[in-house]
Amino acid sequence: MIHALRHRGPDDFGFYFAKGLGLAQSRLSIIDLAGGKQPIHNEDKTIWVIFNGEIFNYIELGEALRKKGHRFYTKSDTEVIVHAYEEYGTDFVQHLNGQFAIAIWDEKKRKLVLTRDRVGIRPLFYTRLSDGVFLFASEMKALFRHPQAAAEIDPAGLNQIFTIWVNIPPQTVYKNVQELPPGHTMVIENGRQSTQKYWALSYPDANDYDDKPLAYYSKKLKELLYDAVTLRLRADVPVAAYLSGGIDSSITSALVKKYHNNNLITFSVAFKDAGYDERGYQEEMVNFLKTDHRIIEADYTKIGHAFSDVVWYAEKPMIRTAPAPLYILSGLVRENNIKVVLTGEGADEVFGGYNIFREDKVRRFWARFPESRLRPLLLSRLYPYIQQNMRQGQNFWQLFFKKNLQDTGNPYYSHLLRWTNTAQVKKFFTPEMQKEMGGEERVFAELDAYVEKDMMRWHPLSRAQYLEMVLFMPGYLLSSQGDRMMMGHSVEGRFPYLDHRVVEFANTIPPQYKIKVLNEKYILKKTYADLVPDSIVNRDKQPYRAPISQCFIPDNGSAASAMLREEKIKQYDYFDPKAVNRLIAKVERSGGKQMAARDDMALVGIVSTQLLHQQFVEKKSGKQF
């Protein structure tokens, strides 16, 4: 089982066995290289811990625990977990600033404690077998190494992903395998299993924000983000940074370069297709900061050939190829003997950077006067293609964005357009599979049970941010693009914007300081205008995307495109062969260019689901089966 996770920690393996218990850990050595071998125990060896991740405030927490009489035998961040548990019980997690999946065994109480970080940076899955045996692991592939834990695709899990892009914890895409939600702790004691939430996102009521000037919030933000970056530089190995050309990673890289490391190494991914490429902005920041920069170019062939590995590490279907270039990028990082990188993930969610937030604002403005001809034209500020295709496409895009325009009381209003569009992809499944999956109403019932019950009290922007943070952040951005793609090459990502103190503070910032009119991440731009060039601060927002259809031209020699062969479609029996053939014919006619977004989503969804079956259900072609 632990061998299946060696990519998460190839430097060392540790084991502990007790009556009825086995623990195993694969280590990526970053702090206390010589002494931090896991499992780690307390003074009398009655409490044992294994964990994946980092505790960034381990120095301060360790000092506090020593003053209370605890004795340490290592200099690792792992050991503070043991003593914090001794001191505070299961509330120990409240004292941690970090990204983690932790397992603690309390021998005296015969108690197992599992906990996961607040925003879900590190993954944690579990299953209970028919004989009562309980298994847990950082990735599901380790569970499937157990002879009694076979992988079987769950139609309910597919239904969620092909409706809202993600699974709603504890649901996964496999039967009988669950995910511990972010910010939760599970305790198993005397045969009883219980789960408690220890942290949750919260926002002020819509009209309850403090009436303070922007300067007040900027000052506090500077203090918190500086400290978040400083803590995430703690390591006994070099720490590099991703530099995408956007404002988020530019700020964190600039903070490191100015205050901490004048010899900062940075990495970025460029695209051969100019429509996705940002290397001009990347080069501008490199020249401005004078970092030691390395770049890798992704093209259609590289993305297509990497995609089977992407699915192996992500362990779920997906409807975007965006994780593939990031997987390729982490390979470049590892080739340069770097184990740790800072990234800018989280800033869009926390400070209001996505187009979907601005779109929600425009549509609500339009909904007040739905027959207006001028109000919907604001959408062209977000999506330039609307202006470019005004003559031939005006009716189409107005109809698209006007759908359910006045349903502003729906808690999911900001995302319903996208989800409705995604759900159309399910028509490619066989009728039998569609019946097993169920309809969208099933997904929304599951979603209603998961989200905060009082979210309608929040400002519309806060609601939209909340959905991004509790769904897409752990369920897609981190699991399919962040942690999984970096750990696929044994690289640890660190995310200063996701320091829980930064998140909690940002949630108190009035919405008008996040999006001023239609200027997104306004407070970030104003706060760090003296640290980043104007051309980066004021550049147009370019969402991170990657080409899709061009990467899966049938029979291009990749394992991914092979999944589109008719015999494979029929063999695995998830998708309707005739519908898939029609889609492939459309791809071939267009050469993969100018495909509709829905067709692109369908193509990636089909390929990734097929690969998932081959790699996990059949146990063929996976890197470790």
C-alpha positions as CSV (number, residue, x, y, z in Angstrom):
1,M,0.0,0.0,0.0
2,I,2.7,2.5,0.9
3,H,4.7,1.6,-2.2
4,A,1.7,2.9,-4.3
5,L,2.4,6.3,-2.6
6,R,6.1,6.5,-3.1
7,H,5.7,9.5,-5.5
8,R,4.5,11.5,-2.4
9,G,7.6,10.6,-0.5
10,P,10.4,8.7,-2.2
11,D,13.1,9.6,0.3
12,D,12.2,7.2,3.1
13,F,9.6,4.7,4.3
14,G,8.5,4.2,7.9
15,F,6.3,1.6,9.6
16,Y,4.7,1.0,13.0
17,F,2.8,-2.1,14.0
18,A,0.6,-2.8,17.1
19,K,-2.1,-5.2,17.9
20,G,-4.7,-4.7,15.2
21,L,-2.9,-1.7,13.7
22,G,-0.5,-1.0,10.9
23,L,0.9,2.5,10.0
24,A,3.1,3.3,7.0
25,Q,4.5,6.5,5.7
26,S,6.4,7.6,2.6
27,R,8.6,10.6,3.3
28,L,9.5,13.6,1.3
29,S,12.4,14.9,3.4
30,I,12.1,18.7,3.8
31,I,12.5,19.6,7.5
32,D,15.0,17.9,9.8
33,L,16.4,15.7,7.1
34,A,18.3,13.4,9.4
35,G,15.9,13.2,12.4
36,G,12.4,13.6,11.0
37,K,11.8,9.9,10.0
38,Q,8.2,8.9,10.7
39,P,6.3,7.4,12.5
40,I,7.2,9.7,15.5
41,H,6.2,9.0,19.1
42,N,5.9,10.7,22.4
43,E,8.2,10.2,25.4
44,D,6.8,6.8,26.5
45,K,5.9,5.6,23.0
46,T,2.2,5.4,23.7
47,I,1.3,8.0,21.0
48,W,2.4,7.6,17.4
49,V,1.9,9.9,14.4
50,I,2.3,9.8,10.7
51,F,1.4,12.7,8.4
52,N,1.7,14.1,4.9
53,G,2.3,17.8,4.7
54,E,3.9,20.6,6.8
55,I,3.2,22.4,10.1
56,F,4.6,25.8,9.3
57,N,4.3,27.2,12.9
58,Y,6.2,24.2,14.4
59,I,8.9,26.4,15.9
60,E,6.6,28.6,17.9
61,L,4.3,25.7,18.8
62,G,7.3,23.6,19.9
63,E,8.6,26.4,22.2
64,A,5.1,26.7,23.8
65,L,4.9,23.0,24.4
66,R,8.5,22.8,25.8
67,K,7.5,25.4,28.4
68,K,4.6,23.1,29.4
69,G,7.2,20.3,30.1
70,H,7.1,18.3,26.8
71,R,10.5,16.8,25.8
72,F,11.4,16.6,22.1
73,Y,13.9,14.2,20.5
74,T,13.8,15.6,16.9
75,K,13.8,19.0,15.3
76,S,11.0,18.1,12.9
77,D,7.6,19.7,12.5
78,T,6.1,16.2,12.9
79,E,6.9,15.9,16.6
80,V,4.9,19.0,17.6
81,I,1.8,17.1,16.5
82,V,2.4,14.3,19.1
83,H,2.9,16.7,21.9
84,A,0.1,19.0,20.9
85,Y,-2.2,16.0,20.9
86,E,-0.9,15.1,24.4
87,E,-1.6,18.7,25.6
88,Y,-4.8,19.6,23.8
89,G,-6.5,16.3,22.9
90,T,-8.3,16.2,19.5
91,D,-8.4,20.1,19.7
92,F,-4.7,20.0,18.9
93,V,-5.5,20.8,15.3
94,Q,-6.8,24.2,16.2
95,H,-3.2,25.1,17.1
96,L,-1.7,24.1,13.7
97,N,-0.9,26.4,10.8
98,G,-0.2,24.1,7.9
99,Q,-1.3,21.8,5.2
100,F,-1.8,18.3,6.4
101,A,-3.4,14.9,6.5
102,I,-2.6,13.4,9.9
103,A,-3.1,10.0,11.6
104,I,-2.5,9.7,15.4
105,W,-2.6,6.4,17.2
106,D,-3.3,6.6,20.9
107,E,-2.2,3.2,22.3
108,K,-3.6,3.6,25.8
109,K,-7.1,4.6,24.5
110,R,-6.9,2.3,21.4
111,K,-8.0,5.4,19.5
112,L,-7.2,6.4,15.9
113,V,-7.5,10.1,15.1
114,L,-7.5,11.3,11.5
115,T,-7.6,15.0,10.5
116,R,-7.2,17.1,7.4
117,D,-6.2,20.7,7.0
118,R,-8.8,23.5,6.9
119,V,-9.0,24.1,3.1
120,G,-8.2,20.7,1.9
121,I,-4.7,21.1,0.5
122,R,-3.7,17.5,1.5
123,P,-6.0,14.6,0.6
124,L,-7.3,11.8,2.9
125,F,-9.5,8.9,1.9
126,Y,-10.8,5.8,3.8
127,T,-12.9,2.7,3.4
128,R,-14.2,0.0,5.6
129,L,-14.0,-3.6,4.3
130,S,-16.6,-6.3,4.7
131,D,-14.8,-7.9,7.7
132,G,-14.7,-4.5,9.5
133,V,-11.1,-3.6,8.7
134,F,-10.6,0.1,8.3
135,L,-8.2,1.5,5.7
136,F,-7.1,5.1,5.1
137,A,-4.5,6.7,2.8
138,S,-3.5,10.0,1.2
139,E,-4.6,8.6,-2.2
140,M,-7.1,6.0,-3.2
141,K,-4.7,4.0,-5.2
142,A,-3.1,2.8,-2.0
143,L,-6.4,1.5,-0.7
144,F,-6.8,-0.5,-3.9
145,R,-3.6,-2.3,-3.2
146,H,-5.4,-4.2,-0.4
147,P,-6.7,-7.5,-1.8
148,Q,-10.2,-6.8,-0.5
149,A,-10.5,-3.2,-1.7
150,A,-11.4,-3.4,-5.4
151,A,-12.0,-0.2,-7.4
152,E,-15.5,0.1,-8.8
153,I,-16.8,3.2,-10.4
154,D,-19.8,4.7,-8.6
155,P,-22.4,6.3,-10.9
156,A,-23.4,8.6,-8.1
157,G,-19.9,10.0,-8.1
158,L,-19.9,10.4,-11.9
159,N,-23.2,12.2,-11.6
160,Q,-21.7,14.8,-9.3
161,I,-18.6,15.4,-11.4
162,F,-20.5,15.7,-14.7
163,T,-22.9,18.2,-13.1
164,I,-20.8,20.4,-10.8
165,W,-17.2,19.3,-11.8
166,V,-16.4,17.9,-8.4
167,N,-17.4,15.3,-5.8
168,I,-19.2,16.4,-2.7
169,P,-17.4,14.9,0.3
170,P,-17.5,12.2,1.5
171,Q,-18.6,11.0,-1.9
172,T,-15.9,9.9,-4.3
173,V,-16.1,8.4,-7.8
174,Y,-15.5,4.9,-6.4
175,K,-18.0,2.7,-4.5
176,N,-17.3,2.3,-0.8
177,V,-14.5,4.8,-0.7
178,Q,-15.0,8.1,1.1
179,E,-13.1,11.3,1.5
180,L,-12.6,13.1,4.8
181,P,-13.9,16.7,4.2
182,P,-11.5,19.6,4.7
183,G,-11.5,21.0,8.2
184,H,-12.8,17.8,9.7
185,T,-11.5,15.3,12.3
186,M,-12.5,11.6,12.4
187,V,-12.1,9.5,15.6
188,I,-12.3,5.7,15.7
189,E,-12.5,4.4,19.3
190,N,-13.9,1.2,20.7
191,G,-15.4,0.3,17.3
192,R,-17.2,3.7,17.0
193,Q,-16.5,6.1,14.2
194,S,-17.3,9.8,14.5
195,T,-16.6,12.8,12.5
196,Q,-16.5,16.4,13.7
197,K,-16.0,19.7,11.8
198,Y,-13.4,21.8,13.5
199,W,-13.2,24.8,11.0
200,A,-15.6,26.3,8.5
201,L,-15.6,29.2,6.1
202,S,-17.8,32.1,7.3
203,Y,-18.6,35.6,6.1
204,P,-20.3,38.6,7.7
205,D,-24.0,39.2,6.9
206,A,-24.5,41.1,3.7
207,N,-24.9,44.5,5.5
208,D,-22.7,43.8,8.5
209,Y,-19.2,44.6,7.1
210,D,-17.0,47.1,9.1
211,D,-17.1,50.6,7.6
212,K,-13.3,51.0,7.5
213,P,-11.2,52.5,4.7
214,L,-9.2,50.5,2.2
215,A,-6.0,51.5,3.9
216,Y,-7.0,49.7,7.0
217,Y,-7.5,46.4,5.2
218,S,-4.4,46.9,3.1
219,K,-2.2,47.3,6.1
220,K,-3.6,44.1,7.8
221,L,-3.3,42.2,4.5
222,K,0.4,43.2,4.1
223,E,1.1,41.9,7.6
224,L,-0.6,38.6,7.2
225,L,0.6,37.8,3.7
226,Y,4.2,38.6,4.6
227,D,4.0,36.3,7.6
228,A,2.3,33.6,5.5
229,V,5.1,33.7,2.9
230,T,7.8,33.8,5.6
231,L,6.4,30.7,7.4
232,R,6.2,28.8,4.1
233,L,9.9,29.4,3.4
234,R,10.8,27.2,6.4
235,A,12.7,24.2,5.0
236,D,16.1,22.5,5.1
237,V,16.1,22.3,1.3
238,P,15.8,25.1,-1.3
239,V,12.4,26.7,-1.8
240,A,11.5,27.9,-5.3
241,A,8.4,29.6,-6.7
242,Y,6.0,29.4,-9.6
243,L,5.8,32.6,-11.7
244,S,2.8,32.5,-14.0
245,G,2.8,36.1,-15.2
246,G,-0.3,36.9,-13.2
247,I,-0.5,39.2,-10.2
248,D,-0.9,36.4,-7.6
249,S,2.4,34.6,-8.1
250,S,4.1,37.9,-9.0
251,I,3.3,39.2,-5.5
252,T,4.5,36.1,-3.6
253,S,7.7,35.9,-5.7
254,A,8.3,39.6,-5.2
255,L,7.9,39.2,-1.4
256,V,10.4,36.4,-1.3
257,K,12.9,38.2,-3.5
258,K,12.7,41.5,-1.6
259,Y,12.7,40.2,2.0
260,H,14.1,36.7,2.0
261,N,16.0,35.2,-0.9
262,N,17.9,37.2,-3.4
263,N,18.8,34.1,-5.4
264,L,15.2,32.9,-5.9
265,I,14.6,30.2,-8.5
266,T,11.4,30.5,-10.4
267,F,9.5,28.3,-12.8
268,S,6.8,28.8,-15.4
269,V,4.9,26.9,-18.1
270,A,4.5,28.4,-21.6
271,F,2.3,27.2,-24.4
272,K,3.2,26.7,-28.1
273,D,-0.4,27.8,-28.9
274,A,-0.3,31.6,-28.6
275,G,-3.9,31.7,-27.5
276,Y,-2.9,30.2,-24.1
277,D,0.6,31.6,-23.7
278,E,1.6,34.1,-21.1
279,R,5.4,34.0,-21.5
280,G,5.6,37.7,-22.3
281,Y,4.3,38.6,-18.8
282,Q,6.4,35.9,-17.3
283,E,9.6,37.3,-18.9
284,E,8.6,40.8,-17.8
285,M,8.4,39.7,-14.1
286,V,11.6,37.7,-14.4
287,N,13.4,40.7,-15.7
288,F,11.9,42.9,-13.1
289,L,12.7,40.6,-10.2
290,K,15.9,39.2,-11.7
291,T,15.2,35.6,-10.6
292,D,17.0,32.5,-11.8
293,H,14.2,31.4,-14.1
294,R,13.4,28.1,-15.9
295,I,10.6,27.6,-18.4
296,I,9.0,24.6,-20.2
297,E,6.8,24.8,-23.2
298,A,3.6,22.6,-23.4
299,D,2.2,21.7,-26.8
300,Y,-0.7,19.6,-28.0
301,T,1.5,16.4,-28.1
302,K,3.0,16.8,-24.7
303,I,-0.4,17.5,-23.1
304,G,-2.0,14.5,-24.9
305,H,0.8,12.1,-23.8
306,A,0.9,13.4,-20.2
307,F,-2.8,13.1,-19.7
308,S,-2.9,9.4,-18.8
309,D,-0.4,10.2,-16.0
310,V,-2.6,13.1,-15.0
311,V,-5.6,10.9,-14.5
312,W,-3.5,8.3,-12.6
313,Y,-2.5,10.9,-10.1
314,A,-5.8,12.8,-9.9
315,E,-7.8,9.6,-9.5
316,K,-11.0,11.1,-10.9
317,P,-12.6,12.1,-14.2
318,M,-12.1,15.7,-15.3
319,I,-13.5,18.0,-17.9
320,R,-10.4,20.2,-18.4
321,T,-6.8,19.4,-19.6
322,A,-5.4,22.3,-17.4
323,P,-3.8,19.9,-14.9
324,A,-1.5,18.4,-17.6
325,P,0.8,21.4,-18.2
326,L,1.2,21.8,-14.4
327,Y,2.2,18.1,-14.2
328,I,4.7,18.8,-16.9
329,L,5.9,21.8,-15.1
330,S,6.4,19.9,-11.8
331,G,8.6,17.5,-13.8
332,L,10.9,20.4,-14.7
333,V,11.0,21.4,-11.0
334,R,12.1,18.0,-10.0
335,E,14.7,17.8,-12.8
336,N,16.2,20.9,-11.2
337,N,16.5,19.1,-7.9
338,I,13.9,21.3,-6.2
339,K,11.4,19.8,-3.8
340,V,9.4,22.8,-2.6
341,V,7.7,25.6,-4.6
342,L,5.5,28.5,-3.5
343,T,2.5,29.1,-5.7
344,G,-0.2,31.7,-6.1
345,E,-3.2,29.4,-5.9
346,G,-6.1,30.6,-3.8
347,A,-5.8,34.4,-4.5
348,D,-8.6,34.3,-7.0
349,E,-11.0,32.5,-4.7
350,V,-10.1,34.5,-1.6
351,F,-9.9,38.0,-3.2
352,G,-12.5,37.8,-5.9
353,G,-10.5,37.2,-9.1
354,Y,-12.5,34.9,-11.2
355,N,-14.7,36.1,-14.1
356,I,-17.6,34.1,-12.7
357,F,-17.7,36.6,-9.8
358,R,-17.9,39.6,-12.1
359,E,-20.3,37.8,-14.3
360,D,-22.6,37.2,-11.3
361,K,-22.4,40.9,-10.5
362,V,-23.3,41.9,-14.1
363,R,-26.2,39.4,-14.4
364,R,-27.7,40.5,-11.1
365,F,-27.5,44.1,-12.4
366,W,-29.1,43.0,-15.6
367,A,-31.8,41.1,-13.8
368,R,-33.1,44.3,-12.2
369,F,-34.0,45.4,-15.8
370,P,-34.1,42.2,-17.8
371,E,-35.3,43.9,-21.0
372,S,-32.4,46.3,-21.1
373,R,-30.2,46.2,-24.2
374,L,-27.3,48.1,-22.6
375,R,-26.8,46.2,-19.3
376,P,-25.9,42.8,-20.9
377,L,-23.3,44.6,-23.0
378,L,-21.2,44.8,-19.8
379,L,-20.5,41.1,-20.3
380,S,-18.2,42.0,-23.3
381,R,-15.9,43.6,-20.7
382,L,-15.4,40.1,-19.3
383,Y,-15.5,38.0,-22.4
384,P,-13.9,39.9,-25.4
385,Y,-15.2,37.2,-27.8
386,I,-18.7,38.6,-27.3
387,Q,-17.6,41.9,-28.8
388,Q,-15.7,40.2,-31.6
389,N,-18.7,38.0,-32.5
390,M,-21.3,40.6,-31.9
391,R,-22.9,40.4,-35.4
392,Q,-23.3,36.7,-35.7
393,G,-23.4,35.7,-32.1
394,Q,-25.3,38.3,-30.2
395,N,-28.6,36.4,-30.0
396,F,-26.7,33.2,-28.9
397,W,-24.7,34.7,-26.1
398,Q,-27.6,36.8,-24.8
399,L,-29.8,33.7,-24.7
400,F,-27.0,31.8,-22.9
401,F,-26.4,34.4,-20.2
402,K,-30.1,35.3,-19.8
403,K,-31.1,31.7,-18.9
404,N,-32.6,31.8,-15.3
405,L,-31.5,35.5,-15.2
406,Q,-34.1,36.5,-12.6
407,D,-33.5,33.4,-10.3
408,T,-31.3,35.6,-8.1
409,G,-32.7,34.0,-4.9
410,N,-31.1,30.7,-5.8
411,P,-28.1,30.1,-3.5
412,Y,-26.2,28.7,-6.5
413,Y,-27.1,31.5,-8.9
414,S,-23.5,32.4,-9.6
415,H,-22.6,28.9,-10.8
416,L,-25.9,27.5,-12.3
417,L,-25.1,28.6,-15.8
418,R,-21.8,26.6,-15.8
419,W,-23.3,23.6,-14.1
420,T,-26.3,23.5,-16.4
421,N,-23.9,23.6,-19.4
422,T,-21.7,20.8,-17.9
423,A,-24.7,18.6,-17.2
424,Q,-25.4,18.4,-20.9
425,V,-22.3,16.3,-21.3
426,K,-24.1,13.4,-19.6
427,K,-26.0,12.7,-22.9
428,F,-22.8,10.9,-24.0
429,F,-23.3,8.2,-21.4
430,T,-25.3,5.1,-22.2
431,P,-29.0,5.2,-21.3
432,E,-28.3,2.5,-18.7
433,M,-25.5,4.6,-17.1
434,Q,-27.6,7.8,-17.2
435,K,-30.3,6.0,-15.3
436,E,-27.9,4.7,-12.6
437,M,-26.4,8.2,-12.3
438,G,-29.7,9.9,-11.6
439,G,-30.5,13.5,-12.5
440,E,-29.3,16.9,-11.4
441,E,-31.9,17.1,-8.6
442,R,-30.0,14.3,-6.9
443,V,-26.8,16.3,-7.0
444,F,-28.4,19.4,-5.7
445,A,-30.0,17.6,-2.8
446,E,-26.6,16.3,-1.9
447,L,-25.1,19.8,-2.3
448,D,-27.9,21.3,-0.1
449,A,-26.9,18.9,2.7
450,Y,-23.2,19.8,2.5
451,V,-23.2,23.6,2.3
452,E,-23.8,26.1,5.1
453,K,-27.5,26.5,5.8
454,D,-27.4,30.3,6.3
455,M,-25.3,31.2,3.2
456,M,-28.2,33.3,1.9
457,R,-27.5,35.9,4.6
458,W,-24.1,36.6,2.9
459,H,-23.4,39.1,0.2
460,P,-23.8,37.5,-3.3
461,L,-20.0,37.8,-3.9
462,S,-19.4,35.9,-0.6
463,R,-21.8,33.2,-1.7
464,A,-20.0,32.7,-5.0
465,Q,-16.6,32.7,-3.2
466,Y,-17.8,30.2,-0.7
467,L,-18.9,27.8,-3.5
468,E,-15.5,28.1,-5.1
469,M,-13.7,27.6,-1.8
470,V,-15.6,24.6,-0.5
471,L,-16.2,22.8,-3.8
472,F,-13.7,23.7,-6.5
473,M,-10.7,24.6,-4.3
474,P,-10.3,21.1,-2.7
475,G,-12.3,19.2,-5.3
476,Y,-10.6,20.4,-8.4
477,L,-8.0,23.1,-8.1
478,L,-5.9,21.5,-5.4
479,S,-6.8,17.8,-6.1
480,S,-6.5,17.9,-9.9
481,Q,-4.1,20.8,-10.5
482,G,-2.2,21.5,-7.2
483,D,-1.2,18.8,-4.8
484,R,-1.7,15.9,-7.1
485,M,0.2,17.2,-10.1
486,M,3.1,18.4,-8.0
487,M,3.3,15.3,-5.9
488,G,3.2,13.3,-9.1
489,H,6.8,14.4,-9.4
490,S,7.5,14.4,-5.7
491,V,7.3,18.2,-5.4
492,E,5.5,20.0,-2.5
493,G,3.5,23.0,-3.2
494,R,3.0,25.7,-0.6
495,F,0.1,28.2,-0.8
496,P,0.5,31.5,1.1
497,Y,-2.9,32.8,0.1
498,L,-4.4,29.7,1.7
499,D,-3.0,30.4,5.2
500,H,-6.1,30.1,7.2
501,R,-5.4,33.5,8.8
502,V,-5.3,35.1,5.4
503,V,-8.5,33.4,4.4
504,E,-10.3,34.4,7.6
505,F,-9.2,38.0,7.3
506,A,-10.1,38.2,3.6
507,N,-13.6,37.0,4.3
508,T,-14.1,40.2,6.4
509,I,-13.0,42.5,3.6
510,P,-16.1,44.4,2.2
511,P,-17.0,43.1,-1.3
512,Q,-16.4,46.6,-2.9
513,Y,-12.8,46.3,-2.0
514,K,-12.5,42.9,-3.8
515,I,-14.4,43.9,-7.0
516,K,-14.6,47.6,-7.5
517,V,-17.2,48.1,-10.3
518,L,-15.7,45.3,-12.5
519,N,-12.0,45.6,-11.4
520,E,-11.3,42.2,-9.8
521,K,-8.9,41.7,-6.9
522,Y,-8.9,45.4,-6.3
523,I,-7.4,45.3,-2.8
524,L,-4.5,43.1,-4.0
525,K,-3.7,45.5,-6.9
526,K,-3.8,48.5,-4.6
527,T,-1.9,47.0,-1.7
528,Y,1.0,45.7,-3.8
529,A,1.1,48.4,-6.6
530,D,4.6,49.4,-5.3
531,L,5.9,45.8,-5.4
532,V,4.8,44.7,-8.9
533,P,5.1,46.6,-12.3
534,D,2.0,48.5,-13.4
535,S,1.8,46.3,-16.6
536,I,1.3,43.2,-14.4
537,V,-1.1,44.9,-11.9
538,N,-3.3,46.4,-14.7
539,R,-3.1,43.6,-17.3
540,D,-6.3,42.0,-18.5
541,K,-7.4,38.9,-16.6
542,Q,-6.4,35.8,-18.5
543,P,-7.8,32.7,-16.9
544,Y,-5.4,29.7,-16.8
545,R,-6.5,27.3,-19.5
546,A,-5.0,24.6,-21.7
547,P,-5.9,23.3,-25.2
548,I,-8.2,20.3,-25.3
549,S,-9.5,18.9,-28.5
550,Q,-6.2,19.3,-30.4
551,C,-4.5,17.1,-27.8
552,F,-6.8,14.1,-28.4
553,I,-6.8,13.9,-32.2
554,P,-7.7,10.2,-32.6
555,D,-4.8,7.8,-32.8
556,N,-2.2,10.4,-32.2
557,G,-0.1,7.7,-30.4
558,S,-1.1,8.7,-26.8
559,A,-2.6,6.3,-24.3
560,A,-5.3,9.0,-23.8
561,S,-6.4,9.1,-27.5
562,A,-6.5,5.3,-27.6
563,M,-9.4,5.5,-25.1
564,L,-11.6,6.9,-27.9
565,R,-11.4,3.8,-30.1
566,E,-14.8,2.3,-30.6
567,E,-13.8,-1.1,-29.3
568,K,-12.7,0.5,-26.0
569,I,-15.9,2.6,-25.7
570,K,-17.9,-0.6,-26.2
571,Q,-15.7,-2.7,-23.9
572,Y,-16.0,-0.3,-20.9
573,D,-19.7,0.4,-21.5
574,Y,-19.9,3.8,-19.9
575,F,-20.5,5.9,-23.1
576,D,-22.8,5.6,-26.1
577,P,-20.5,4.6,-29.0
578,K,-22.6,6.4,-31.6
579,A,-22.6,9.6,-29.7
580,V,-18.8,9.4,-29.1
581,N,-18.3,8.7,-32.8
582,R,-20.2,11.8,-33.8
583,L,-18.1,13.8,-31.4
584,I,-14.9,12.3,-32.8
585,A,-16.0,13.1,-36.3
586,K,-16.6,16.7,-35.3
587,V,-13.1,16.9,-33.8
588,E,-11.6,15.4,-37.0
589,R,-13.5,17.9,-39.3
590,S,-12.3,20.9,-37.3
591,G,-8.8,19.6,-36.6
592,G,-9.5,20.2,-33.0
593,K,-10.0,23.9,-33.5
594,Q,-13.0,26.1,-32.7
595,M,-14.8,23.3,-30.8
596,A,-17.6,24.4,-28.5
597,A,-16.9,24.4,-24.8
598,R,-19.4,21.7,-24.2
599,D,-17.8,19.4,-26.8
600,D,-14.4,20.0,-25.3
601,M,-15.7,19.1,-21.9
602,A,-17.3,16.0,-23.2
603,L,-14.1,14.9,-24.9
604,V,-12.0,15.3,-21.8
605,G,-14.7,13.7,-19.7
606,I,-14.9,10.6,-21.9
607,V,-11.1,10.2,-22.2
608,S,-10.5,10.6,-18.4
609,T,-13.3,8.2,-17.4
610,Q,-12.1,5.6,-19.8
611,L,-8.5,6.0,-18.5
612,L,-9.8,5.7,-14.9
613,H,-11.5,2.4,-15.7
614,Q,-8.4,1.0,-17.4
615,Q,-6.0,2.1,-14.7
616,F,-8.0,1.4,-11.5
617,V,-10.8,-1.0,-12.3
618,E,-8.8,-3.2,-14.8
619,K,-5.5,-2.3,-13.0
620,K,-3.8,-2.0,-16.4
621,S,-1.5,0.8,-17.6
622,G,-1.3,2.5,-14.3
623,K,2.2,3.5,-13.3
624,Q,2.2,1.2,-10.3
625,F,-0.3,-1.6,-11.0
